């Protein structure tokens, strides 16, 4: 059997799978999945990566990452934003293959949203000499960046508004001769945008100038994504925008390439996309009486956390072949290890994202003496709660979960030092689930209150945030169809209802405008699965663990798009399928589970 090297892109080396393997590797799938199913292949896994010297494999159990020097790197005082561009050639409804665009399907609802869309441009590229921490050598990373990049950050923040569509052209400028973990093809998913499937970042839509995924018709150097920025329920309400109670706020964009999502994200492919409307307007001075006037830019600050492992030379390392992946023992915050953020004496909104690939977090804000400080919790998974949760002491985040909090630094004198601390542990090398909460925890970010605000802080946190759409009646819920999805360990990989992913064939088909209950069940004690469903937010109806109903936590009673299934557990979720048709996926967002192959395609027709 010929080994598959990580420098090979999706769809290559189709001769690797044996006839027995091919039954588990449908057309268009990377055949390393079949390769992994044999125990001999698993034993050989450390030998097939063929890494460069800087990515030397770690024998046996991974040694810990080398020591770092804390509080030497500084995050920018204001998160850099992405600004509009003039696109040439201009975007079109159909893929402009002749101009180098990948062969995507036509944009849905182009006549409604395409002509009025504001244009943006992102380049996925290799950034040389990135410094994670001064103790480690400068090294290459992958980034989403503007045409003229801000080198202080890995990826810029996009600010967008409901009612104002965005057309984002995403170029693939990665080196085609890449070696080491990851693959130089991309498919960018805007998590959890309400968009047409052709712009969703479907895993099979990966592209480069020389390769195309099984759900594209041609390779290309770029692909246009039309983000209509409408609320879910656009067609249902016929009001020209949808239901404002369905608004998302904290979204993020990341690579979603089939079989390579984890390594490509570990290399750096993740950024924030923030959506505003008349309620959450992004303007703390907004005179509109409906506006919440939450802290706004530059005091609205997204923070992405990711677990990473470094080899003895201080170079970024990842094992993309093992279905257990690699548990990072260093936490990067916006690409930096143990950085400092200097803040003014006023309120800040922090949008916390667990970017993965595998570690769960429980964050506390503490003083230098480890005394916990309270804050206000205002949003979960990008959705404002109906009311703020006051005097909260921690935020717990599975992979891809988000939590928005407001911290009032006016309580502290200039010179105060505070820390964001993770107290949730995993067992060593165990990517499967968190283990226990243990104080004092690991300090991952330092805040230094270093100045008075330049002007009066007019921001606030009102007692009511965003109302929730009403749930159907008990009788209506009882009449809905129920789909059951079982997440399980199978043949040393990860499966849903006993099957591995096949992006060419839908496993569920829903009529446009329909409503269903999805039961998400784990039958393996010892693994936690943060399950993500594309296109629509859902509502948790109930949870059970070991067959016993449990109370749904208060911060999970709103709209969500990631549902953590713990051990022997079932979560019932109300799902709707509105406004857009096409192919979407559900998958575990423990990224190594997704890549090995806990994902299924479902279609809206």
N, C-alpha and C positions, 0 to 999 in steps of 0.2 A: 504494500500500500504506500503510495507516494504521500509524504506529509504536505499539509497546506501551510504555507508561510503567511504570517500576518500582513506582509506587504501585498499579498494578493487581494484584490477587491472582491466585493460580492459578485457571485455568479461565476467566478473563475474556478479552474481545477475541477471541472465536473467529472473527470475520470477517477477521482479519488474514491467515490462511493462504490462499494460492492453491490451486487444485486440485492442482498439483504438490507444494506443501508438505504438503498434507493427507495424502499417502501416508506421510509421515514423522512426522505428528503425530496419534496415535490419540485417540479420544474421551477427554475429561478432561485432556488435556495442554495446558499453556500454549503458545499458538501462536507465542510468540517463538522457539521452537526452529526451526520452519519458517522464520520470518523470518530467522534467522541464517544459513541455508544458502545464500542468494544472496550473491555477492560484492559486489553493490551494497549490500546490507544491512550487510555487514561494514564496508564503507567508511563507511557512514552511522552506524555504531554510536555514535561519540562524540556524535552529535546527538540521540539519541532518549531519553536519560536524563531530560531535563528536570529537572535538580537544583535544589534551593534554593540561595540564595547561599552558604550555609555548606558546600555540597557541590559547589562549582564544579568543573567538569571540568578536567582538566589536559591542555593541548594537547600533541600529539606524544608523545614519551617522557615518562613521569612525572618531574617534578623530585623530588629527594629530599625527604623529610619535613623540616620545620624542625628545627633543633638543639634538643636537650632538655637539662635540667639534671639530672645523675645524683645519685642517693642522697639525694633530698629527700623521697620518699614512703616510708611505713613500712607493711609488712604487719602485721596483728594478730599478737600473740605466739601466740595460739591460734586455729586456724581455727574460725569460728562454725558451729554445728551447727543443723540443722532439727529441731524437736521436734514431737511428735504434736499433732493437733488433733481437735476434735469436729466432724464433718461434718454439715451440715444442708442438704438432706435426707440421710438416711443412704444409703450406697451400696447398690446392688442388682445382681442378676445381669444384668438387662436394662437397656439405656440408659434413663435417666429423662428422656426428651425433654420431657415436660410441665413439668419443673422447670428446663429449660434445658441439659440435657446434650446433647452432640453425638451423632448417631445411629450409635453403634458397634455391632458385633455383641455378642452375649451373652458374658459372661466365661466362659472355659473353666475347668472344675474348681471352679466357685463353691462347691459344697457342701463341698468339701475345705478350701478356703483362704479363701473370702470371709468367713464369719462370724467367724473368729478373727483377721482381719487388723487390725493397728494402722493408724490413720488419720493421714495427713499431708495437708498443703495447700500448694500452691505457686501463686504468681500470676506470670504472665508479663506484665511491665509495662515502661513506659518510665520510666527513672530520669533525672531532670533533674540537670544540673550535676555530672556525674561528672568527676573530674580524673584524666586519664591521667598527666600530668606537669605541674609548675608552669609550664613554658614554654608550655603549650597552654591555651586557654580552657576553662572548664567547659562541658560539652556533654552532650546526651542520649545515653543508651545503653539497651539492652534487657537485662532481667535476669529470672532466676527468683528470686523472693523469698518469704519467709514473709509471713503476713498482717500482722505487725508486723515490717518488715524491719530487719536490721542494715545500716546505711548504710555500714559500713566495707568491705563486700565486695559483689561483684556477685551471687553466688549462694551459698547456704549448702551445707554438706556434710551429706549424709544418712548416718547410721550405721544399718545393719540387720544382722540375724543370720539365718543359715540355720535353718530350722525355725520362723521367726516371720514370717508373711506381712505384706506392707505393701499398703495401698490408698492410692494417692496421687492426690488430686484436683487437676488442673492447670487453672487458670483462664486464659483469654485476656483480659487487660485492656489489650492494646495499642490505641493510638489507631486507629480505623477509617479516619480521614482521613489516614493517614500518607503523606508524600511522600518521595522520595529512595530510596536503595537498600534492598533488603529488602521483605518483604511482611508485613502484620499478620495473617497466619494462622500457626498453629503445628501441629506434630505432633512430640511429644517422644519421642525414642528413648533408652532406657536401654541403653547400649552395654556389654557384649554379654550382656544378661540372658537367662536361660533362662525365657521367659515365653510366654504365649499371644499369637497374632498380633494380637489386638484391643488388647493393651497394649504392643505392641512399638514403637509410633511409626512405623508404616508410612508411607512418604512420601505416599501418596494419602489418608491419614486426616487431612489438615489441616482445621482448623476455626476459625471465629470465630463471633460471635453472628449473623452474616449470611451466612456462606459455609460450604460443606461440600465436602470433596474427593470424588473419584469413587468412593471405597470406603467412604464414609459415607452414611447415609440422610437426615441432617438436620443443619443447622448447630447450634451451641450455644456457650454462653459458657464451658463447662468440659467436661472428659472425665475419667472415672475410669480409672486404670491399676492393675490387680491384679498385684503382684509376689509370686509365691508363695514365692520364696527357698528353692527346693529345688535339690538337686544334679541335674545331668543323670543320667539312669539311674534315675529315681524308679520308673517302672513295671517296669523290668527287674529291679531288686533286690527289690522288694516289702518294703522295710524301713521305709517311712514317711518317708524323706527323700532317698534316692538315694545316689550314690557320693561319699564325702567327698574322693576323689582328684580329683574334677571341680570342686572349689570355685574360684570366682572371688573376688577380693579387691578390686581397684581397678577400679571401673566409673565411667562418667561419663554424665551425661544431657545431651542437646543437641537443638536443633531439627533436624528432618529433613523440612521441608516441600518437596514436589516442586518442583524447579527453583530453589528459593531457600534451600537449606541453607547455602551459603557466605555470602551476605550477611547472613542472620539470625544466623549464628554470629559473623561479624565484628562485628555490632552488640552481641554479648555473651551469646548464649543458650547457655551451657554451664556445667555444675556437676558436682561429684563425688558419687558414691554408693558407699560402702564397705560391703562385706559381710564379716562375721566368722563364725567357727564355733568349735568346741571346740579346734581346733589354732591357728588365727590368731584369737585371741579378742578382740583389742583391749584386753587387760588385762595389762600387764607384771608385775602382782602376782598373776596367776592361780595359785591353789594346785594346779590340775589338772595332774598330771604330764605329760599329753599336750600341754599348751599350750606354744607356742613362747616366749611372753613377749617378743615383739618390742616396740620402743618404741611406746607408746600415747599417745592424746590426753592433753595437748595437744602431745606430742612426735611424733605421727604426723601429718605435715603434707603435704597435697596441694598441688601446684604445677602450674598450667596455663600453657602457653606458646603464644602465638599471634603470627603475623606480621601487622603492620598498617601501613597507609600513611596519611599525613596530608597535607592540602592546604596551600598556602602560608599559610593562616590558622590552621593547627594543628587543623583539623577532620577527623574521621575520614572517609576516602574509600574507595570500592570501586567497581570497574567490573564489574557483574554481567552485562553483555551480551557482552563479549569472551570467547570460549572459552579464552583464555589467562589470564583473571583479572588479578589484581594481586599482585605479590610485595611483601610488606611489608618495609620497611627498618627498622622499629622492632619490637621484641619486647615484647609485654605479658606480664607475669607476674601472674596473678590480677587482670588488669585494670589493672596499673600498669606504667609504663615506668621501668626502672632503679630498682626499689625496694630497700629495706633490710629484712632480716629479722633481728631480734635473737634470739639463741639462748643457752641456758644451756650450761655446761660438762658435757655429758652426751651420750648417743646420741640421734639423731633418725632417724626413718624418713621419707624424702621420697618421695612418689608423683609422679613426673614424667609429665606428659601433654603430647604434642604436639597441641594443639587446632586447628591449621591456621589459615588454609585451605590453604596450599601449601608453606611452607618446611619443609625437613628440618633436623634439628639433630644435632650431636655435642657433647655437654656434657662439660666438664672442671671439676674443682674446683681452684682455684689460690690460692696466696698472692698478696700484693700485687706480688711480684717475678716473677709468672707461673710459679713452680715448681708443678708438678702435684702434687696430694695424692691418695692412694689412698682408696677407699671400698669397701663391700661391696655387691654386686648380688644382690638376693634374689628379684625377680619381674619377669616380662615379660608385657606385655599383661594385667595384672591377675592372672596366675597365678603363685603361688609356684613357684620352681624346686625340684627335688628336693634340691639342695644349694646353699648360697650360693657365689657366686663372689667370692673374696677378692682384695683388693689390685687392684681394677679401677681403670683410669685414665680411662675415658670411657664414656658411654652414647650410643648413636646411635638416633634416633627418627624414623621416617617419620610422616606425618600419621596421627593416632589411635593410634599405638603408645604404650605406657606402659612405664616402667621404675621399679621400686621400688629405692631404695638406702638403705643405712644409713651415716650419717656420725657418727663419734665425736668430738665437739668437746671431750671431756675431755683430748685431746692438746694443746690450745692454751690458753695463759693468757688470762685476762680482758683484753679490749682487742684481741685478734687480729681482723683483718679478712681474710675470705676471699671469693672470687668464684666464681660459677657462670658459666662462659665457653662460648660457642658458637664452635667453630673450623671448622664446616662452612659453606662458602660456596656461593652460587648465582651464576651469571652475572647481570649487571644485567638486571632486568626478566624474568628467565627463571623461570617457575613450573614448568618441565617436570621438572627433576631437579637434585640438588645437583652441584656442580662439583668442589671440592677441599677438603681439610682444610688450613687455613692458620693458623699461630700469629702473634701471640699470641691472636687471636680477639676477639670482642665480649663484653664483660662485660654480663650481662643481670640479675644479681641479686647483691647484696652481703649477706654474712653478717657480723654483728658479734657476737662472743662477749662478752656484756656482764654476765654474772652467774654466780654459782654456783647449782647446782640447789637448790631448796628442801628436797629430801630426797634420800636415797641413790638412785642410779640402779640399779634392779633389773632393767632390761631386758637382753636378751642376743640373740645371733644363734647358734642352735645349729648344729651341723655337718650336721644333716639337717633339712630343712624339710617339704615335703609330697611323699609318694611319687606317682609317675605311674601312671596305669592302664596295664596291659600292652598292647602292640600285638598285633594278630593275627599269626599265624605267616606265614612267607613264602608257603606254599601257600594260606592263607586270603586273603592280600592279592592273590595272582595271580588268584583266582577272583572278585574284586569287579568290579562294573561301573565303567567309567571315563567320566567326562564331561569334555569338553575345552572350555575357554573361552578365546577369543583376544581380547585387549584391544588396540585399534588406533585410530589416527587415521583419521577418515572424514568427508569433506565438511566440513572445517574444524571438526569436532566430534569426539566420542569415542564409540566403539561397542564392543559385546561381540558377537563372532561376526557382525560386519557389521550389527548392528541397534542402533537406539536404544531407550531405555527405553519401555515401555508398561506402566503399573501396572495396567491392566485385564485383562491376559492373562499367565498364567504361561508362562515359557519352559522350565521344567523342573518335573517332578512326581515326588516321592519318596514311597514308602509309609512310613507311620509305623513306626519301629523299624528302618529299613533302614540300610545302611552302603555308602558309595561312595568312590571316589578321584576327586578333582577336579584336573584339570591346568589350571593358570593360566599362560597364555603371553602374553608381549608380543612383537609382531613389528615394533615400531618402535624402532630405536635412537635414543636421545635423549630418551626419556620414561621416567620411573619411575612405577609405579602401586602405591600401598599399597592392596591389595584387602581389603575387609572383608566377611565373611559373617555374617549375622545368626543368632541362635538358639543355635548350637552352637560350642564351641571345636573346633579341628582340630589335627592333628599333621602337621608337615612330614615327608614320607617321603624326599624328595630334591629337589635343586636342580641345574639346569644353566644355564650361561651360554654363549652362542655354541656350543651343541651339546655342551659339555664338562661333565661332572659336577663339581660343586664341593662342598666340605665345608659342611654345615649348621653355622652358628656355634653355639657351645655354649649361648648364652642363648636360641636359637631351637629347642632340642630338646625343650622342654616343650610345653604347650598354648598355642595362639595363636588370635587372631581377626583379625589384620591381617597380610597377607603382602605384603612389598614385592617387586614384580616389576621387575627392573632391565634395561633395554635388551632385547636379544634373549635372553630367559630364560624358563625354565619351572620352576614349582614344583609338585610333586605333594603333595596334602594329603589326609589321611584324614578323611572327614566322616561323622558319624552324625546321625540325625534322630529324636529321642526325645521322648516325653511330651506334646508339643503339636502341634496341626495348624494349618493355615491358611496365610496368605500372608506371605512374607518376601522380603528382597532381598539381592543381592550387588552391590557397587559399588566404584568407586575412591574412596578417601577423600581424594585430592587434590580438595578440595571443588568446585573449578571444573570438574573432569572429571565428577564426579557430576551436577552441575547441567546439563551439556552433553553427553551424556546417557548416560554410561558406567555404566549400572545395569540390572539385570534382575530381574524378579520370579520367584520359585520358590515352589512350594507343597508342603506336607506333607499327605498325604491318608490 
